[in-house]
């Protein structure tokens, strides 16, 4: 129920703000056409109706499975989204798991070898990749990897190799965030009484480390992963624009610039729904990762 309310709130805010932004979508579509043609196009697009009438009609159409028509793409919004989601899904599918694995690995190494050269190098690298602007990293990768070395393509999407460079730019700062979070939480968890008690009972070091300390940080780590989803979506707009990568991020950016109302609304609602679903899955996973939460929920 709360998720549905969030989606409705996002839809209302997006719907109203789009119509407050200066610009005439009908004139943008019509170009140099006469005023009569523009006025007819406004009528066809429903722009002459009051905002509340437009909103009610839009909600009715959503319940019918109709997200609207993109006059710029000259296709149904659902079809435009269906043609763009795969590229973004491949990019995030490469970036997020890689960032999680690298963050966990290097965060664990830094906590195990606290105050050693390994810890200092990992911490410095984590701060570095977080601090580098993503647009600068993207341009450097294009110039070096794509143009000079010609190892990977610089733009477009025809296969998974086209997603590697955008995924690197998207995942690097996340890996730094995850590594620092894992290091801090692991150091705190290793000092907790349950870890000390395990050591005192003669439990092997590796078992104590993974079975006790590491397991204890999974809940806050998953919370961090969920909170970074919005960060990833925002970065997709910039990264896909730089690489000319035809995903949802580039579609959103172009749709906003062109005042393509229905396409922006459809994409925003889709992303909000995905965000809510993923966070719901993360919340449910807490029950299986932390026995204390299961006990609080009545042993579910």
N, C-alpha and C positions, 0 to 999 in steps of 0.2 A: 504493500500500500504506500509506504513512504517513497519507494522508488518511482511509482507512478506519479506521485505528487511532484517529485523532483523533475521528471520528464515534462510534466505539464508546465511547471514554473519556467523551465529552460525554454520551452516552446513559446510561452507568452512573452518573456523578455526578448527573445530573438525576434519574434514577429513584430513587436512594437519598435524596437531599436532600428531594425532594418528600414522601417518606413519613416523614421525620424532623420535618417541620414540624408543629406542633400543629394539630389540626383533623380533623374527620371528614367526608369528602366525602359519605358516605351520608346523614348527618344533615342536611347542607346541602341535598341534593337532596330529601329527604323532608319537610323543614320540620317541622311540628307532628304528623307521623304517629306512630303508636304504635311502641314499641320492637320489636315483632315485624316491622313493615313495614321498619324501619331495618335490622334484622338480615338480613332476606331480601334487601334491596338490597345490603348488604355482600357477601352470598354471590354475588349476581349480578355484582357488580363485581369479584369475586375478591380482596377486601380481607382476607378471613379466612385466606388462604393465606400461608405464609411468604414473605418478600421475595424469596428466591432462586427460589422456584417462580413467583411473579408475573413475575419478570424473564425466566425461561426461556420462559414462555408468551408473553410480549410479543415476545421475539425471534423465536420461531416464527411468530407472526402477521405480523411485519414482512416476513419472507421470503415470506409468502403474499400480500403486498400489503395487509395489513390493519393500519392504524395505530390501531385501537381505536374506541370509541364514546364520544361526549361526552354524558353524561347531562344536562348543563345545557343544551346547545344542542339536545339530542334529535336528533342526526344523527351520521353517521360523521365521524371527524376529517378524513378526506380531503375530504369535501364542505364542511366548515366552512372549511378552508384554501383550497379552490378558490373559495369565496365571498368571501374576504378579501384574497387576494394582489394582485388587480388594483389596489385603491386604494393600497396601499403601493408597488407597482411604478410607478404613475403619479407618486406623490410623489417617490420616489427618482429616477425618470427625469427629472424636472424639476430637482431639487435638485443632484444630482451633476454632470451636464454643465455646468450653469450655474456651479457653484462652481469647476470645473476651468477653464472659459473665463475667468471673472473673475480667478481666481488667477494664471493664466498671463499674462493681459494686464497686470494691474496690477503683478505681480511683475517683468515685463520692463520696464515703464515706470520703475519705481523703480530698477532696476539700471542702465538706460541713462542716466537723469538723476540719478545718484548725488549725494547731498548737496544737491540742489536743493529748491525748494519742492514739486515733484511728489513727490519721494522722501519728504519729511517728511509730506506729506498722506496718501500711500498707506500709509506705515508706521503712522501714527497711526490711520487708519481700520481697518487690519488688526487692530491691538491692541484697538480699541474693539469691533469685532464679535465678537472672540473672548471678550472680557470680559463682555459683556452676557448675563445669565442667559436661557436660551431660553424659560423659562416667562414671564418678564417681557416679552420681545419678542412672544411669542404673544398675551398679554393686551392689549398695546398695539395690535397689529395688528387684533385683534378689535374693540376699542373704537373705533379711528379709522377703519380701512378698511372694516370690515364693518358696524358699528353706525351711526356718524355719517355717513360718506360713502356707504355702501351700494354700494360698487364691486364687492365680492366676497362670496360667502356665508361664514358663520362656522363652519358645522358640516355634518356629513353628507358624502355623496359620491354625486353624480348625474352628474358629468362632470368634465372637466379643470379647469374654473374653481374647483371645490371644493378642488383640490389645490394651488392657487397659494400661498395664505397658509401652510399647513403646510410647503410646499417652501421658501419664503423663510426661515422660522425654522430649518429643517434645514440649508439651504445656506450661510447667512451666515457662521457661525463657520468652516465648511470653507473658504470663499473666503479668509478671513483667514489661516488656516493655510497654504493653498497659496501665497498671495501672498508671505508672509514667507519661506517655504521657497525659492520661485523666486528671489526677490531675493538671498538669501544665497548660494545655489548659483551663480547667474549671475555675481555679483561674483567669486566664487572661480574660476569657469571662465574668465572673461575675463582673468584674470591667469596662466593656465596657459601653458606654453611653446608648445603647439600654436596657441593663439590669437595669441600674439605673433609666432610664425613666419609665420602666415598674413598678418598685417598687414605684416610685413617683405617678403613676396613680392609685395605690392601687391594682395592679394585685397580686393575691395570690402568696405566696413564692414558692410553689411547681410548679405552672404554669410558673413563671418566670424562675425557675431553669431548668425545662425540656423543656418548649416551646421556651425559648429564649437562655439561656446560653448553654444548652446541645446540642440543635439543631445546634448551631453555630460551635461546635467542630467536627461535624460528617464528614465534608469534609477532614480536616487534619487527622482525625482518619482513614478514609478509605484509604487515601494515605499511612499512616503508615502500614496498613494491607497489602496493595499491595507490599510495599517494603520489607516486611518480608517473602514473598513467597520464594525468593531465599535462605534466611536463613533456612527456613524449608526444602527445597530440600537438601541443604548441610548437615543438621543435620540428614536427613533420611539415608544417606549413613553410618554414624557412628552408629546411633541407631539400624538400621536394622542388621548391622553386629554384634553388641554386643548381641542382642537378638536372632540372627539366624532367623530373621523375613523375610520370602520370598516375599519381595516386590520389587518395582522398584529400590529403593536405593541399596539393596543388589545385584540386577542384574547388575546395573551400575558398582559397585565396582568390582565384579567378572569379568565382561566383560573387564574392563580396565586392570586388572591384567593379564588376559589371552590374551590380545591383540585381543579380539573378535570385529574386526572393525565394522562390519555391525550392531551388536547388540548395541554397544556404540552409533553409529551414529543415529540409530533409536530411542533410548531412549532419547538422547539429543535433537533431533528435536521435539519429542513428548513433552518433558518438556518445551522447548522454546515456542512451539505453545500454550500450556496450560497457561503458564505465560502471554503471550501476550493477549490471550482471556480474562483471568480474569482481567487484568489491563484495557482492553478496556471496560469491563462491569463496572468496578469501575469508569472509566472516564465518562461513560454515566450516571451513577447514580448521578454524581455531578449536572446534569441538574435538577434533581428532588429534590435534597436536598438544593440547594442554588438558590433562585430566582434571585440573581445578575448575576449568570452564565447564566441562561435562558435568561435574558434581554440582556446580551452581545452577545448571540447567535441568537438574533433576535426574542426572545419570543418563542423558541422551547419548 
